[in-house]
Amino acid sequence: MLTGKMVRVRYSKDRILPCYIDTTQEEHLQLAEQILELFRSMQGRTRGELEELLEETFGDEANTLLHQGLAKLLEDGCEFETLSGQPPDKVRQVVFRTATAYRTAEASEYAAQTFDRNRVLESAARELGLSVEEVERHLFADLKSEQKLIRFKEPTPEQLLQRYNVALAQAVLLRAVRLTIRIHKEPPQRYRQLLRHIKFRRLICEMQREGPDTYTLLLDGPLSLFSATNKYGLQLALFLPAVLLCKHFELTAELRWGAERKPKTFTLSNKQGLVSQTPDHGMYVPAELQLFVDLFRKRIDDWELHEETEVRELGNGFWVPDFRLVHRATGKEVLLEVLGFWRRSSAIKHLQWLQRYVKEPFLLAVSEQLHIEERLEELPAGLHRFRNMPLADEIARLAREAVGL
């Protein structure tokens, strides 16, 4: 992700215009290859050495913002490890204990001597069975600056430039108050995928139908919230690549820009040609739900659990249940919806729409973090409150009740 000072934008009245680059321009491709070669040459070197080289090569001048941004994106994809033959904390423990003994000895031969760092290291080295050089090398090997670059995700020059353009748009969205995303002429699988991404990112969203093949997503931006702004803003930015997979979309963001948080507008559509780096292979499931799936399939014999469900219309919007339970003996089905990180008011509205429009048997697993009480008892569904994740046995019991088994 780009830092604030790396963001290159222009202004047109109240609009923010990111300075996208031409990903096919030879000059840009050569620059991307130059930076890729720099990272290749630093494999096996420390993070501190890499950062020093980047600072020396590009500095922090305004005319090198593009260079800095490309390098930052590559650094985000680097894998660093602590390479040490001895646990650094153990080496430090021995060295510090030895140093303390030398300094505090009152009746020893060292009491009157000036503190000698080399003698401390020699003594620690004997105790550890290492050389002094090895002790010094291992002493702070786990510091971030001393971690070694093992590998990095190496894109092609063109992919790196494409990623940069997306990162510019993502950085702008970190200043959003709210987003409106209109999506046209997409198959149901795409809407399912988008809603799965929204749940995976724990975003606050409403969906409205505007026509037979047009839907609008309304998302709160990070600056509309009173807490967890940085974390939520990052999740919103990470959602953008999923939107870029759509063939026809228009995104409008209301922003609060700069130190004075002036109202600004940012727009983006498929016409800009931004290329998503997100693999287009379906749906994501949060870790706690995946654990629930694994436990359910392991413990419950009389029900099949399917993660793929059809998109169902819910008033003017869509409903994508998380799971579909199928009774093995009778073939009866029960839909399962898990309400986790939702805004309380949005969750209550969602429950009311379920009550009004859903005629099929369904269950609701509701996180205790929502603190929802209103109207739950009126819903035609079994209710299961959970703390960390839904309980497989309880879901199976409620499913049997829902279909009269």
HELIX and SHEET records of a PDB file:
HELIX    1   1 GLY A    4  MET A    6  5                                   3    
HELIX    2   2 GLU A   26  SER A   41  1                                  16    
HELIX    3   3 ARG A   47  PHE A   58  1                                  12    
HELIX    4   4 ALA A   62  THR A   64  5                                   3    
HELIX    5   5 LEU A   65  ASP A   76  1                                  12    
HELIX    6   6 PRO A   88  THR A  104  1                                  17    
HELIX    7   7 ARG A  117  LEU A  128  1                                  12    
HELIX    8   8 VAL A  132  LEU A  139  1                                   8    
HELIX    9   9 LYS A  144  GLU A  146  5                                   3    
HELIX   10  10 PRO A  157  LEU A  173  1                                  17    
HELIX   11  11 PRO A  188  PHE A  200  1                                  13    
HELIX   12  12 PRO A  222  SER A  224  5                                   3    
HELIX   13  13 THR A  229  VAL A  243  1                                  15    
HELIX   14  14 ASN A  270  GLN A  272  5                                   3    
HELIX   15  15 ALA A  287  ARG A  299  1                                  13    
HELIX   16  16 ARG A  344  TYR A  357  1                                  14    
HELIX   17  17 GLU A  368  LEU A  370  5                                   3    
HELIX   18  18 LEU A  376  GLU A  378  5                                   3    
HELIX   19  19 ALA A  392  ALA A  402  1                                  11    
SHEET    1   A 2 VAL A   9  SER A  12  0                                        
SHEET    2   A 2 ARG A  15  PRO A  18 -1                                        
SHEET    1   B 2 CYS A  78  GLU A  81  0                                        
SHEET    2   B 2 LYS A 148  PHE A 152 -1                                        
SHEET    1   C 5 CYS A 205  GLY A 211  0                                        
SHEET    2   C 5 THR A 214  ASP A 220 -1                                        
SHEET    3   C 5 ALA A 176  HIS A 184 -1                                        
SHEET    4   C 5 PHE A 249  TRP A 257 -1                                        
SHEET    5   C 5 LYS A 262  SER A 269 -1                                        
SHEET    1   D 5 TRP A 303  HIS A 306  0                                        
SHEET    2   D 5 PHE A 323  HIS A 327 -1                                        
SHEET    3   D 5 GLU A 333  LEU A 339 -1                                        
SHEET    4   D 5 PHE A 362  SER A 367  1                                        
SHEET    5   D 5 ALA A 381  PHE A 386  1                                        
SHEET    1   E 2 ARG A 312  LEU A 314  0                                        
SHEET    2   E 2 GLY A 317  TRP A 319 -1                                        
END                                                                             
